[in-house]
């Protein structure tokens, strides 16, 4: 859904909502899969440093 050429905010919102309604429902996450499983992992974190 490309709404780049729509300048009116309400019109764009309407188009996006319609597209979202029409789209196939997303599949549920399989049981046992962590929510952050796709996150970049860190090997070793130094003390007192930010994680990412």
N, C-alpha and C positions, 0 to 999 in steps of 0.2 A: 504494500500500500504506500504509494508515493504521494505525499500531501505538500510537497515543496512548492508547487505552483499555485496553491490556494493561499490567498492573502488574508481572507476573512477568518478570524479565529473561530467563530461559532460554526461556520461552514466546515472548516477543517475538523473540528470536534465531531460534528455530525457524521462526516465521512469515516473518520477513524472508528467511531462507535459501531457504525454499520458493518465495517470490515471485521471488527473484533467479534461481532455477533455471528457473522457468516463463517468465520474461520472454524476449522475442526477443533474440538476440545483437546487440550494438551493431555498427554498421558501422565498418569500419576507416577511419582517416583517409586521405584521398586523398594520393597521392604528390605531393610538392612543396608541401604545406601545412605551414607552420611550426607548432610545438607551441603557441607563445604567440600565435597569430594573432588570437585574440579578446581579447587583453589591451588595456587602455587605453594608447594611445600618448602619449608626451610630446613636445611641440614642441621645446623647447630647455631643457637642463638647466644650471643655474648651477653654477659650480665649487664643489665641496665641499658640495653639497646632496644630500639623500636623493632617490632616484629617484621613489619613490611614497609 
